[in-house]
Amino acid sequence: MTRHIADRSQESSSGRTQYFTRQERESGLHPSIITLRTRPRARDEAANRRAAEFARIERGHRV
């Protein structure tokens, strides 16, 4: 009698573990990306004020 197709040896589990750990290790962010994300952003106050005015008008508030 032959083995069923779902019957596998335990040898493949170590390969899966190695693949998973390599994938997790390589999925981390590069330090330069982290530095760019944590850097303070330059804010354009005029653009923020303009968006606030549009939101005020949309809500129906008057000056």
FINUPA-490648 format. One line per 2 residues: for each residue x, y, z of C-alpha. Coordinates in nm, 2 decimals. Layout:
// FINUPA-490648
X:Y:Z ~ ...;
//
This chain:
// FINUPA-490648
0.00:0.00:0.00 ~ 0.14:0.35:-0.09;
0.15:0.65:0.13 ~ -0.12:0.91:0.11;
-0.03:1.24:-0.06 ~ -0.09:1.43:0.26;
0.16:1.21:0.45 ~ 0.49:1.40:0.47;
0.80:1.36:0.67 ~ 0.90:1.60:0.94;
1.20:1.72:0.74 ~ 1.00:1.99:0.55;
0.90:2.16:0.88 ~ 1.26:2.28:0.94;
1.26:2.43:0.59 ~ 0.94:2.61:0.65;
1.08:2.75:0.98 ~ 1.40:2.87:0.81;
1.19:3.03:0.53 ~ 0.97:3.20:0.78;
1.25:3.33:0.99 ~ 1.44:3.46:0.69;
1.12:3.63:0.56 ~ 1.06:3.80:0.90;
1.42:3.91:0.93 ~ 1.41:4.07:0.58;
1.07:4.23:0.62 ~ 1.21:4.48:0.88;
1.25:4.84:0.78 ~ 1.58:4.98:0.67;
1.73:5.23:0.93 ~ 1.73:5.51:0.67;
1.35:5.46:0.62 ~ 1.29:5.48:1.00;
1.50:5.80:1.01 ~ 1.29:5.96:0.73;
0.97:5.87:0.90 ~ 1.06:6.01:1.24;
1.20:6.33:1.10 ~ 0.98:6.64:1.17;
0.77:6.75:0.88 ~ 0.77:7.10:0.75;
0.42:7.24:0.78 ~ 0.26:7.48:0.54;
0.04:7.70:0.76 ~ -0.13:7.86:0.46;
-0.24:7.52:0.32 ~ -0.37:7.42:0.67;
-0.57:7.74:0.70 ~ -0.72:7.70:0.36;
-0.83:7.34:0.44 ~ -0.98:7.47:0.76;
-1.18:7.74:0.58 ~ -1.31:7.49:0.33;
-1.42:7.26:0.61 ~ -1.59:7.55:0.78;
-1.78:7.64:0.47 ~ -1.88:7.28:0.41;
-2.02:7.26:0.76 ~ -2.23:7.57:0.69;
-2.07:7.79:0.95 ~ -2.05:8.16:0.88;
-1.80:8.42:1.00;
//
